[in-house]
Amino acid sequence: MKTKSIVLHFKYWCLLLLSVTFSYERIAAQNLFANSSFEDINICVEFNASCAAEGWFYIKPTTNPLVNRQVVPEPYSGMNLLLVPVESVYGKKEFSAVYSHPFVYTMLCCPLIKGESYKIQFYIHTASRKFYALDFCFTQTEPATDGFDLVRQKPSFSIQPQELREEVKNGWRRVQHVFTADGTERFCTIGNFSEKPWGYKAKERMNSGGAVYYFLDDVSLVPVDSIAPCKKYEANIVKLYEQNFRHTNFATVQKPGDTIEPVLHSAPVFTSDTLIIPAALFETNSAVLRPEFVKLFDEFSAGMNEKKIASIHIFGHTDSRGTQEKNKVLSQNRAEAIRKYFTEKFPQYTDVIFAKGKGQDQPVADNKTEQGRTRNRRVEIVVTTVSLSQ
């Protein structure tokens, strides 16, 4: 798959110009978190659509349910913020089942220097939920690496309730924490590493999966003393922005040949194919599959046994006839019917198969003609597979 061209945010280039113009002390204070205000948004390769902050990655991304937007606060500054899943109102077991690894991570712009002190600062909002703690875990290995057991890692430090300063703006609180590096810090993971439940009530859930999030904005990681940034500071930011997969597990920033740390894995290669299913394979105005569909997909699924499936996204679509509400329901039901077929065929991939009804909102042809309406009545199946390069 070809990598799309990278367009960096104008503000980022302005900061680079300022770093050249200002003094050595100004350069020394450069933030080691890229896209720290989360204003630069990634265009994901899988769907060619904006979906997440550049340089920040969820584990597992394919099992990260969306949050109810009604509970998301206004950002502390700018237009965007970072959502960090920390708990489930249904307990730790349910949280692990839904998310597998409920964390967010990024690669540092420069590795930390052993024995040096660093300061993390950020703003946090809990949407009126109780704040229990927030763990920061620095590792040398990239957390998304296939086979790396992140949940067995111990956090480098935890932000405790007493470290939250007084409210500074509309529920936002500022946090500062100073720590000493041990020299192995290459990636930073944020989340909840505790095995103990926190005790959120069902009414405090923020999505259908029962998750509770903390919201972060304007994060920074800087050395306490004057330290010149590493030579690959800008290059590492570009590398972070080049990682454009957001719905595929085990997609990593670190590649074979990188010299900062030993590479313990081959580079994963992802391929996405789209299969379009016409509405004729369903009963009229129904989500019941015709026998022709089952025969067709039995042949199609036979070839899938030879591949490693990263994700399957199923999107239902209708034409514009009928009400928008009914079309939404019909498209969702048809997508769910195909998802049910796939999960029965491939139970091992249940947590990476997703169904979404789009209704009449994404036509591919003119709804004024019968031919166009026929093309619009469809189900799109995006199958992403992964292989390891040699």
KEKE-3310 file (N, C-alpha, C; in steps of 0.2 Angstrom, whole numbers, plus 5000, padded with zeros to 4 digits):
npx = (5004:5003:5010:5002:5005:5013:5006:5010:5005:5003:5006:5016:5027:5029:5034:5046:5053:5054:5062:5074:5077:5077:5086:5099:5094:5080:5079:5083:5072:5062:5048:5046:5035:5027:5015:5007:4996:4986:4981:4984:4977:4976:4974:4967:4974:4966:4952:4953:4950:4948:4953:4960:4972:4987:5002:4999:4993:4981:4979:4971:4968:4958:4948:4943:4930:4919:4917:4903:4898:4892:4897:4910:4921:4923:4938:4954:4961:4962:4955:4954:4957:4964:4958:4958:4956:4951:4944:4931:4914:4908:4918:4935:4937:4928:4932:4945:4941:4934:4943:4955:4969:4969:4975:4984:4997:5013:5028:5043:5050:5064:5075:5075:5088:5099:5098:5095:5083:5066:5051:5034:5019:5002:4984:4969:4953:4939:4926:4916:4917:4924:4942:4954:4967:4981:4991:5008:5019:5035:5044:5056:5053:5042:5025:5014:5020:5019:5017:5023:5020:5011:5003:5010:5019:5026:5020:5029:5027:5014:5000:4993:4977:4980:4989:4983:4980:4971:4955:4957:4950:4934:4932:4944:4960:4976:4991:5007:5022:5038:5051:5065:5075:5079:5086:5080:5069:5059:5046:5030:5017:5000:4988:4978:4985:4982:4976:4965:4948:4939:4927:4917:4900:4886:4879:4888:4895:4903:4901:4894:4901:4903:4914:4925:4932:4947:4951:4964:4974:4985:4999:5015:5033:5047:5065:5072:5083:5094:5095:5101:5091:5090:5098:5089:5077:5067:5066:5061:5048:5042:5042:5033:5022:5020:5015:5001:4990:4975:4965:4970:4978:4994:5001:5016:5027:5041:5053:5062:5079:5080:5090:5090:5085:5085:5077:5063:5055:5048:5043:5026:5015:5001:4986:4972:4956:4941:4925:4910:4894:4879:4862:4853:4856:4850:4834:4820:4819:4824:4834:4837:4847:4849:4850:4859:4869:4875:4881:4890:4898:4903:4912:4921:4925:4933:4945:4950:4955:4968:4974:4980:4969:4967:4957:4940:4928:4912:4900:4884:4873:4860:4847:4840:4826:4811:4811:4824:4827:4822:4830:4842:4841:4838:4850:4859:4855:4857:4871:4874:4869:4878:4890:4887:4887:4901:4907:4902:4908:4922:4926:4937:4941:4931:4932:4937:4929:4918:4902:4892:4879:4876:4865:4857:4867:4879:4879:4884:4880:4868:4853:4842:4839:4834:4845:4855:4850:4850:4864:4867:4861:4868:4881:4897:4912:4926:4941:4955:4971:4986:5003:5020:5035:5049)
npy = (4994:5011:5025:5039:5056:5067:5080:5092:5102:5119:5127:5119:5120:5133:5133:5127:5136:5146:5140:5140:5153:5158:5158:5147:5142:5142:5132:5121:5119:5112:5103:5086:5078:5075:5084:5090:5097:5091:5096:5093:5082:5065:5057:5042:5028:5017:5020:5033:5044:5057:5054:5053:5060:5065:5056:5050:5035:5021:5006:4991:4998:4993:4989:5000:5007:5021:5037:5044:5059:5069:5069:5074:5086:5104:5108:5112:5121:5127:5116:5102:5087:5074:5058:5047:5030:5023:5015:5003:5003:4991:4983:4976:4964:4965:4976:4973:4963:4970:4980:4975:4980:4994:5008:5023:5028:5036:5040:5046:5062:5063:5051:5049:5055:5046:5049:5062:5075:5077:5086:5083:5091:5094:5097:5091:5084:5077:5075:5077:5065:5055:5057:5045:5040:5041:5033:5033:5025:5022:5015:5005:4997:4998:4999:4994:4983:4967:4954:4960:4962:4973:4975:4968:4977:4989:5004:5019:5030:5037:5048:5056:5060:5071:5078:5086:5102:5117:5120:5128:5132:5130:5116:5110:5105:5108:5099:5095:5086:5079:5069:5057:5051:5035:5031:5022:5026:5027:5026:5032:5027:5030:5028:5016:5006:4998:4984:4984:4987:5003:5008:5015:5020:5013:5023:5032:5028:5031:5027:5014:5003:5004:5011:5023:5038:5049:5066:5074:5088:5099:5094:5092:5088:5091:5094:5097:5104:5114:5106:5101:5097:5080:5075:5070:5075:5083:5074:5062:5067:5068:5054:5049:5055:5049:5037:5030:5022:5018:5009:4997:4983:4981:4990:4999:5012:5011:5004:4990:4992:5004:5013:5017:5008:4990:4980:4970:4963:4959:4971:4975:4972:4980:4977:4982:4978:4981:4974:4974:4972:4969:4975:4966:4953:4952:4949:4958:4975:4970:4962:4949:4937:4931:4914:4914:4923:4917:4906:4912:4919:4909:4903:4915:4916:4905:4908:4916:4910:4907:4919:4932:4941:4958:4967:4969:4979:4983:4991:4997:5003:5013:5018:5034:5033:5032:5035:5044:5039:5026:5020:5021:5011:5000:4999:4997:4985:4976:4977:4971:4958:4953:4954:4945:4933:4932:4932:4920:4911:4914:4914:4918:4930:4939:4951:4960:4963:4973:4982:4995:5005:5016:5022:5033:5042:5042:5041:5033:5035:5043:5047:5049:5041:5024:5015:5022:5022:5008:5005:5012:5005:4995:4985:4988:4980:4980:4973:4971:4964:4957:4955:4949:4957:4952)
npz = (5000:4996:5004:5009:5006:5017:5027:5037:5051:5051:5062:5068:5059:5061:5074:5072:5065:5074:5084:5078:5077:5090:5106:5112:5124:5122:5112:5119:5127:5120:5116:5120:5116:5102:5092:5103:5107:5100:5088:5075:5064:5059:5043:5040:5033:5030:5027:5021:5028:5041:5058:5070:5082:5075:5078:5090:5097:5098:5108:5108:5092:5084:5092:5099:5106:5101:5110:5118:5112:5119:5132:5130:5134:5130:5122:5131:5125:5108:5095:5097:5108:5118:5120:5134:5138:5153:5162:5165:5168:5170:5175:5177:5170:5159:5153:5148:5139:5130:5125:5125:5126:5135:5131:5127:5117:5113:5103:5109:5104:5106:5114:5132:5143:5154:5171:5170:5174:5171:5166:5166:5160:5159:5155:5162:5161:5168:5165:5176:5182:5195:5199:5200:5197:5186:5175:5169:5158:5153:5140:5131:5120:5107:5111:5103:5096:5090:5101:5111:5128:5135:5146:5157:5161:5172:5178:5175:5183:5193:5192:5205:5215:5223:5216:5206:5201:5206:5198:5182:5171:5166:5171:5168:5174:5180:5179:5185:5185:5190:5186:5186:5173:5167:5156:5147:5141:5127:5122:5127:5136:5141:5153:5163:5173:5184:5193:5201:5203:5200:5204:5197:5193:5184:5177:5174:5163:5147:5134:5124:5127:5140:5144:5153:5151:5153:5149:5140:5137:5129:5132:5139:5138:5145:5148:5164:5166:5155:5140:5124:5110:5103:5087:5079:5081:5073:5062:5069:5072:5060:5056:5066:5061:5049:5051:5048:5050:5058:5062:5063:5070:5078:5069:5068:5073:5074:5064:5055:5055:5061:5072:5086:5095:5098:5085:5087:5079:5063:5050:5049:5035:5028:5020:5012:5006:4997:4997:4988:4991:4983:4986:4981:4986:4998:5005:5000:5006:5018:5031:5029:5023:5006:4999:4989:4993:5004:4997:4989:4999:5006:4997:4996:5010:5011:5006:5015:5026:5024:5027:5038:5047:5051:5053:5050:5042:5041:5031:5029:5017:5009:4997:4993:4995:5006:5024:5033:5045:5044:5034:5040:5050:5042:5035:5045:5051:5040:5039:5051:5050:5041:5048:5058:5051:5048:5061:5065:5056:5058:5073:5080:5076:5081:5089:5081:5070:5063:5062:5054:5050:5038:5031:5020:5018:5011:4996:4980:4968:4957:4965:4958:4947:4943:4941:4947:4960:4963:4963:4975:4985:4995:5003:5010:5012:5021:5021:5030:5029:5037:5035:5037:5032:5024)
capx = (5000:5007:5009:5000:5009:5012:5005:5011:5001:5006:5009:5022:5032:5031:5038:5053:5056:5055:5067:5080:5078:5078:5093:5100:5089:5074:5079:5083:5065:5058:5043:5047:5029:5024:5007:5006:4990:4982:4977:4985:4973:4978:4970:4969:4974:4961:4946:4955:4946:4951:4950:4963:4977:4994:5007:4996:4990:4977:4980:4971:4964:4952:4943:4942:4924:4919:4914:4897:4901:4889:4901:4916:4921:4927:4946:4957:4963:4961:4949:4955:4960:4966:4954:4962:4951:4954:4941:4924:4909:4907:4923:4941:4937:4924:4936:4950:4937:4932:4948:4962:4974:4965:4980:4986:5004:5017:5035:5046:5054:5071:5075:5077:5095:5099:5100:5092:5076:5061:5044:5028:5014:4996:4978:4965:4946:4936:4918:4912:4919:4930:4948:4957:4974:4983:4998:5013:5023:5040:5047:5061:5050:5035:5019:5010:5024:5016:5021:5025:5015:5011:5000:5014:5024:5025:5021:5035:5025:5006:4998:4988:4973:4983:4993:4978:4979:4964:4952:4959:4945:4928:4933:4951:4965:4983:4996:5014:5026:5045:5054:5072:5075:5084:5089:5077:5063:5058:5039:5026:5010:4996:4982:4977:4988:4980:4972:4960:4942:4939:4920:4912:4893:4884:4877:4894:4898:4904:4899:4890:4905:4904:4921:4926:4938:4950:4953:4970:4975:4992:5004:5022:5038:5053:5070:5072:5089:5095:5098:5100:5087:5094:5099:5084:5071:5062:5065:5056:5041:5040:5041:5027:5016:5020:5011:4994:4985:4972:4960:4973:4982:5001:5005:5021:5031:5047:5054:5068:5085:5081:5096:5089:5084:5085:5070:5062:5050:5048:5039:5020:5013:4994:4983:4965:4952:4934:4921:4904:4888:4873:4856:4849:4858:4845:4827:4817:4818:4825:4841:4838:4852:4847:4854:4865:4874:4878:4885:4895:4903:4907:4918:4925:4928:4937:4952:4952:4958:4975:4977:4980:4965:4968:4951:4934:4923:4906:4896:4878:4871:4853:4846:4836:4819:4810:4813:4831:4827:4821:4835:4848:4840:4839:4857:4863:4853:4860:4878:4875:4868:4885:4894:4885:4889:4908:4909:4901:4913:4928:4925:4944:4941:4925:4933:4940:4924:4913:4896:4890:4874:4877:4859:4857:4871:4885:4878:4890:4877:4862:4847:4836:4838:4834:4851:4859:4848:4852:4871:4868:4859:4874:4885:4904:4916:4933:4945:4962:4975:4993:5009:5027:5040:5055)
capy = (5000:5017:5029:5046:5062:5070:5087:5094:5107:5126:5129:5115:5123:5140:5132:5125:5142:5150:5137:5142:5161:5160:5156:5140:5140:5141:5126:5116:5118:5109:5098:5080:5075:5078:5086:5090:5100:5087:5099:5089:5076:5060:5054:5035:5024:5012:5023:5039:5049:5060:5049:5053:5064:5063:5054:5046:5028:5017:4999:4990:5003:4991:4988:5006:5010:5028:5039:5048:5065:5073:5070:5076:5093:5108:5107:5117:5126:5124:5112:5095:5084:5067:5054:5041:5026:5021:5010:5001:5003:4984:4979:4975:4959:4967:4981:4969:4959:4975:4984:4971:4984:5001:5013:5027:5029:5040:5039:5053:5065:5061:5047:5053:5054:5043:5053:5069:5076:5079:5088:5082:5095:5094:5099:5086:5085:5070:5076:5076:5059:5055:5055:5040:5040:5041:5030:5034:5020:5023:5008:5005:4994:5001:4995:4990:4978:4961:4949:4963:4961:4979:4974:4966:4982:4993:5011:5023:5034:5038:5054:5055:5065:5077:5082:5090:5109:5120:5121:5134:5134:5125:5109:5108:5106:5108:5094:5095:5080:5079:5063:5056:5046:5029:5031:5017:5029:5029:5027:5034:5025:5033:5024:5013:4999:4995:4978:4985:4991:5010:5009:5019:5017:5011:5029:5036:5026:5036:5024:5008:4998:5005:5014:5029:5041:5055:5070:5078:5093:5103:5090:5093:5084:5095:5093:5103:5108:5115:5100:5102:5091:5076:5077:5067:5078:5084:5067:5058:5069:5066:5047:5049:5057:5044:5031:5033:5017:5019:5004:4990:4981:4980:4995:5002:5018:5008:4999:4987:4997:5010:5012:5019:5002:4984:4979:4963:4961:4961:4976:4972:4975:4979:4977:4983:4976:4982:4970:4978:4967:4973:4974:4960:4947:4952:4949:4965:4979:4966:4961:4942:4935:4926:4908:4916:4926:4912:4902:4917:4920:4902:4903:4920:4915:4900:4911:4920:4905:4907:4926:4935:4946:4963:4970:4968:4984:4982:4997:4996:5009:5013:5024:5040:5032:5031:5040:5043:5035:5019:5018:5020:5005:4995:4998:4994:4978:4972:4976:4967:4952:4950:4953:4938:4927:4932:4930:4912:4908:4916:4916:4920:4937:4942:4957:4965:4963:4979:4984:5001:5007:5023:5024:5036:5048:5041:5038:5033:5037:5048:5043:5051:5036:5018:5013:5025:5019:5001:5005:5015:5000:4991:4984:4988:4976:4982:4968:4973:4959:4959:4950:4952:4958:4948)
capz = (5000:4995:5009:5007:5007:5024:5027:5044:5053:5050:5068:5069:5055:5064:5080:5070:5063:5081:5087:5074:5078:5097:5109:5114:5130:5119:5109:5124:5130:5115:5119:5118:5114:5096:5092:5110:5107:5096:5083:5069:5063:5054:5038:5041:5026:5029:5025:5018:5032:5047:5063:5076:5082:5073:5082:5096:5095:5103:5108:5101:5089:5081:5098:5103:5104:5101:5116:5117:5111:5123:5138:5129:5136:5126:5123:5135:5120:5101:5093:5099:5114:5118:5124:5137:5141:5159:5166:5163:5173:5171:5179:5174:5165:5154:5150:5144:5134:5124:5123:5125:5130:5135:5132:5122:5117:5107:5103:5111:5099:5108:5120:5138:5145:5160:5177:5169:5177:5166:5169:5162:5162:5155:5158:5162:5162:5169:5164:5182:5186:5200:5197:5204:5196:5179:5175:5163:5157:5148:5138:5125:5115:5105:5114:5098:5093:5091:5105:5117:5133:5139:5153:5162:5162:5178:5176:5178:5189:5193:5194:5211:5215:5226:5211:5202:5204:5206:5192:5179:5166:5164:5173:5167:5180:5177:5182:5184:5188:5189:5187:5184:5168:5168:5150:5142:5139:5120:5120:5133:5136:5146:5154:5169:5174:5191:5193:5206:5200:5203:5207:5193:5192:5177:5174:5173:5157:5142:5128:5124:5130:5147:5146:5156:5149:5155:5143:5141:5132:5129:5136:5137:5142:5144:5153:5169:5164:5148:5136:5117:5108:5099:5080:5075:5084:5068:5059:5073:5072:5053:5057:5069:5056:5043:5054:5046:5051:5065:5063:5062:5076:5077:5065:5072:5071:5074:5058:5055:5052:5066:5076:5092:5099:5094:5083:5089:5075:5056:5048:5047:5029:5029:5014:5013:5000:4998:4993:4988:4991:4981:4990:4978:4990:5003:5004:4999:5012:5024:5032:5028:5017:5002:4998:4984:4997:5008:4993:4987:5004:5008:4993:4998:5016:5011:5005:5021:5031:5023:5028:5045:5047:5055:5054:5045:5044:5037:5031:5026:5013:5006:4992:4997:4996:5012:5028:5034:5051:5042:5030:5045:5053:5038:5033:5051:5051:5035:5041:5057:5047:5038:5054:5062:5047:5048:5067:5066:5052:5061:5080:5082:5074:5083:5092:5075:5065:5065:5058:5054:5046:5035:5029:5014:5018:5007:4989:4975:4961:4957:4967:4954:4943:4946:4940:4953:4967:4963:4965:4981:4989:4995:5009:5008:5017:5020:5024:5031:5031:5039:5034:5039:5027:5025)
cpx = (5004:5005:5007:5005:5008:5011:5005:5007:5005:5009:5015:5028:5034:5035:5045:5056:5058:5061:5074:5082:5080:5085:5093:5095:5082:5074:5079:5077:5060:5054:5045:5041:5027:5017:5004:4999:4984:4978:4978:4981:4975:4973:4972:4969:4968:4954:4947:4950:4950:4948:4954:4969:4984:4998:5005:4992:4986:4979:4974:4966:4958:4946:4942:4936:4923:4915:4908:4899:4898:4892:4908:4917:4924:4934:4948:4959:4963:4955:4949:4958:4961:4961:4958:4957:4955:4951:4934:4920:4907:4912:4929:4941:4933:4928:4942:4947:4936:4938:4955:4967:4972:4970:4981:4994:5007:5024:5038:5050:5062:5070:5078:5084:5095:5102:5098:5085:5072:5054:5039:5022:5008:4990:4973:4958:4943:4928:4914:4913:4924:4936:4952:4965:4975:4990:5002:5018:5028:5043:5052:5058:5043:5029:5015:5014:5020:5020:5023:5019:5015:5008:5004:5019:5022:5025:5027:5033:5017:5005:4992:4983:4975:4987:4989:4978:4972:4962:4954:4954:4940:4929:4940:4955:4972:4987:5003:5018:5033:5047:5061:5072:5080:5087:5086:5071:5063:5051:5036:5019:5006:4990:4981:4980:4986:4976:4966:4954:4942:4932:4916:4905:4891:4882:4882:4898:4898:4903:4896:4894:4906:4910:4920:4932:4940:4951:4959:4971:4982:4997:5011:5027:5044:5059:5070:5078:5090:5099:5097:5096:5092:5094:5093:5077:5066:5061:5060:5049:5038:5038:5035:5021:5015:5016:5004:4988:4982:4966:4963:4978:4989:5004:5009:5024:5038:5048:5061:5073:5085:5086:5095:5088:5084:5078:5069:5057:5051:5043:5032:5018:5005:4991:4975:4961:4945:4930:4914:4898:4882:4867:4852:4851:4854:4838:4825:4816:4819:4832:4842:4842:4849:4852:4860:4870:4878:4883:4891:4900:4906:4913:4923:4929:4933:4944:4954:4956:4966:4978:4976:4975:4966:4962:4946:4929:4918:4901:4890:4875:4864:4853:4842:4829:4817:4813:4821:4832:4827:4827:4842:4847:4841:4846:4861:4861:4856:4868:4879:4874:4874:4890:4893:4887:4897:4910:4907:4906:4920:4928:4931:4944:4935:4927:4936:4935:4919:4908:4894:4885:4875:4870:4860:4862:4877:4883:4884:4887:4871:4856:4841:4834:4838:4841:4856:4857:4850:4860:4872:4865:4864:4877:4892:4907:4923:4937:4952:4966:4982:4997:5015:5032:5046:5062)
cpy = (5006:5021:5036:5051:5065:5078:5089:5101:5114:5128:5125:5118:5130:5139:5130:5131:5146:5147:5138:5149:5162:5157:5149:5137:5138:5134:5120:5114:5115:5104:5091:5075:5079:5079:5086:5093:5097:5090:5096:5083:5071:5058:5047:5032:5020:5015:5030:5044:5051:5056:5050:5058:5061:5061:5051:5040:5024:5010:4996:4995:5000:4989:4994:5009:5018:5031:5043:5055:5070:5074:5073:5084:5097:5108:5113:5123:5123:5120:5105:5093:5077:5063:5048:5037:5023:5016:5008:5001:4996:4980:4978:4970:4961:4972:4978:4966:4964:4978:4980:4974:4992:5006:5017:5028:5034:5038:5046:5055:5064:5056:5051:5050:5052:5048:5060:5069:5079:5081:5087:5087:5094:5096:5093:5087:5078:5070:5074:5069:5059:5053:5051:5041:5040:5039:5032:5029:5021:5016:5010:5002:4997:4996:4991:4984:4971:4956:4953:4964:4968:4979:4972:4971:4986:5000:5015:5028:5035:5045:5053:5061:5072:5081:5086:5097:5111:5121:5128:5136:5128:5118:5107:5110:5105:5103:5095:5089:5080:5072:5062:5050:5041:5028:5026:5020:5031:5030:5029:5032:5028:5029:5022:5006:4995:4989:4979:4989:4998:5011:5014:5016:5017:5018:5033:5034:5031:5033:5017:5002:4998:5008:5021:5032:5047:5059:5074:5083:5097:5100:5092:5089:5088:5093:5099:5107:5109:5109:5101:5096:5087:5078:5075:5070:5079:5078:5063:5060:5067:5058:5046:5050:5053:5038:5033:5027:5018:5014:4997:4989:4980:4984:4999:5008:5015:5003:4996:4992:5003:5008:5014:5013:4996:4983:4972:4960:4963:4967:4973:4976:4974:4981:4978:4982:4978:4978:4973:4972:4971:4971:4968:4954:4947:4952:4957:4969:4975:4965:4953:4941:4930:4920:4910:4919:4921:4908:4906:4918:4914:4902:4909:4919:4910:4902:4914:4916:4905:4914:4927:4941:4951:4966:4969:4974:4983:4988:4996:5003:5008:5018:5029:5039:5030:5036:5039:5039:5027:5016:5017:5013:4999:4993:4995:4987:4973:4971:4971:4959:4949:4949:4946:4932:4927:4929:4922:4908:4908:4918:4919:4928:4941:4949:4962:4965:4968:4980:4991:5003:5015:5026:5027:5041:5047:5038:5038:5034:5041:5044:5045:5046:5029:5014:5015:5022:5012:5001:5008:5010:4995:4990:4984:4984:4977:4977:4970:4966:4961:4953:4953:4952:4954:4952)
cpz = (5000:5001:5007:5009:5014:5024:5035:5045:5053:5056:5070:5066:5058:5070:5078:5068:5069:5084:5084:5076:5085:5099:5110:5119:5127:5115:5114:5127:5125:5118:5116:5116:5107:5096:5099:5111:5104:5091:5076:5069:5058:5049:5038:5034:5025:5025:5022:5022:5038:5053:5070:5076:5079:5078:5089:5093:5100:5103:5111:5097:5086:5086:5102:5102:5105:5108:5114:5118:5116:5130:5137:5130:5130:5127:5128:5130:5113:5100:5095:5105:5113:5123:5127:5140:5147:5163:5163:5169:5175:5174:5174:5168:5159:5150:5146:5139:5128:5121:5122:5129:5130:5136:5126:5123:5112:5108:5105:5105:5100:5114:5126:5140:5152:5165:5176:5172:5171:5169:5164:5165:5157:5159:5157:5164:5163:5168:5170:5185:5191:5197:5202:5203:5188:5178:5168:5163:5151:5146:5132:5119:5113:5108:5109:5095:5095:5095:5111:5122:5137:5146:5158:5164:5168:5176:5179:5184:5188:5196:5199:5211:5218:5221:5206:5205:5204:5199:5189:5174:5164:5165:5172:5173:5177:5182:5180:5188:5186:5190:5184:5179:5169:5161:5145:5139:5131:5118:5127:5132:5142:5147:5162:5170:5180:5189:5197:5202:5204:5206:5204:5193:5185:5173:5172:5166:5151:5135:5129:5127:5137:5149:5149:5154:5153:5149:5144:5135:5134:5134:5134:5141:5140:5149:5158:5168:5157:5144:5129:5115:5103:5091:5076:5077:5078:5064:5062:5072:5065:5053:5060:5065:5050:5045:5053:5047:5058:5066:5062:5067:5073:5072:5069:5069:5069:5068:5058:5052:5057:5071:5084:5097:5095:5092:5084:5084:5068:5055:5046:5040:5029:5022:5015:5006:5002:4994:4993:4986:4989:4985:4987:4982:4996:5001:5004:5005:5019:5025:5032:5022:5013:5001:4994:4988:5001:5003:4991:4993:5007:5004:4995:5005:5016:5010:5011:5026:5030:5025:5036:5045:5053:5057:5048:5047:5038:5037:5026:5023:5010:5001:4996:4998:5003:5017:5030:5040:5049:5038:5035:5048:5049:5036:5039:5052:5046:5036:5046:5055:5044:5043:5057:5058:5048:5055:5068:5062:5055:5068:5082:5081:5076:5086:5087:5069:5067:5060:5059:5049:5044:5032:5022:5013:5014:5000:4985:4968:4962:4959:4963:4949:4946:4946:4946:4959:4968:4966:4972:4987:4990:5002:5007:5014:5016:5024:5024:5033:5033:5037:5036:5033:5029:5026)
residu = (MET:LYS:THR:LYS:SER:ILE:VAL:LEU:HIS:PHE:LYS:TYR:TRP:CYS:LEU:LEU:LEU:LEU:SER:VAL:THR:PHE:SER:TYR:GLU:ARG:ILE:ALA:ALA:GLN:ASN:LEU:PHE:ALA:ASN:SER:SER:PHE:GLU:ASP:ILE:ASN:ILE:CYS:VAL:GLU:PHE:ASN:ALA:SER:CYS:ALA:ALA:GLU:GLY:TRP:PHE:TYR:ILE:LYS:PRO:THR:THR:ASN:PRO:LEU:VAL:ASN:ARG:GLN:VAL:VAL:PRO:GLU:PRO:TYR:SER:GLY:MET:ASN:LEU:LEU:LEU:VAL:PRO:VAL:GLU:SER:VAL:TYR:GLY:LYS:LYS:GLU:PHE:SER:ALA:VAL:TYR:SER:HIS:PRO:PHE:VAL:TYR:THR:MET:LEU:CYS:CYS:PRO:LEU:ILE:LYS:GLY:GLU:SER:TYR:LYS:ILE:GLN:PHE:TYR:ILE:HIS:THR:ALA:SER:ARG:LYS:PHE:TYR:ALA:LEU:ASP:PHE:CYS:PHE:THR:GLN:THR:GLU:PRO:ALA:THR:ASP:GLY:PHE:ASP:LEU:VAL:ARG:GLN:LYS:PRO:SER:PHE:SER:ILE:GLN:PRO:GLN:GLU:LEU:ARG:GLU:GLU:VAL:LYS:ASN:GLY:TRP:ARG:ARG:VAL:GLN:HIS:VAL:PHE:THR:ALA:ASP:GLY:THR:GLU:ARG:PHE:CYS:THR:ILE:GLY:ASN:PHE:SER:GLU:LYS:PRO:TRP:GLY:TYR:LYS:ALA:LYS:GLU:ARG:MET:ASN:SER:GLY:GLY:ALA:VAL:TYR:TYR:PHE:LEU:ASP:ASP:VAL:SER:LEU:VAL:PRO:VAL:ASP:SER:ILE:ALA:PRO:CYS:LYS:LYS:TYR:GLU:ALA:ASN:ILE:VAL:LYS:LEU:TYR:GLU:GLN:ASN:PHE:ARG:HIS:THR:ASN:PHE:ALA:THR:VAL:GLN:LYS:PRO:GLY:ASP:THR:ILE:GLU:PRO:VAL:LEU:HIS:SER:ALA:PRO:VAL:PHE:THR:SER:ASP:THR:LEU:ILE:ILE:PRO:ALA:ALA:LEU:PHE:GLU:THR:ASN:SER:ALA:VAL:LEU:ARG:PRO:GLU:PHE:VAL:LYS:LEU:PHE:ASP:GLU:PHE:SER:ALA:GLY:MET:ASN:GLU:LYS:LYS:ILE:ALA:SER:ILE:HIS:ILE:PHE:GLY:HIS:THR:ASP:SER:ARG:GLY:THR:GLN:GLU:LYS:ASN:LYS:VAL:LEU:SER:GLN:ASN:ARG:ALA:GLU:ALA:ILE:ARG:LYS:TYR:PHE:THR:GLU:LYS:PHE:PRO:GLN:TYR:THR:ASP:VAL:ILE:PHE:ALA:LYS:GLY:LYS:GLY:GLN:ASP:GLN:PRO:VAL:ALA:ASP:ASN:LYS:THR:GLU:GLN:GLY:ARG:THR:ARG:ASN:ARG:ARG:VAL:GLU:ILE:VAL:VAL:THR:THR:VAL:SER:LEU:SER:GLN)
# end
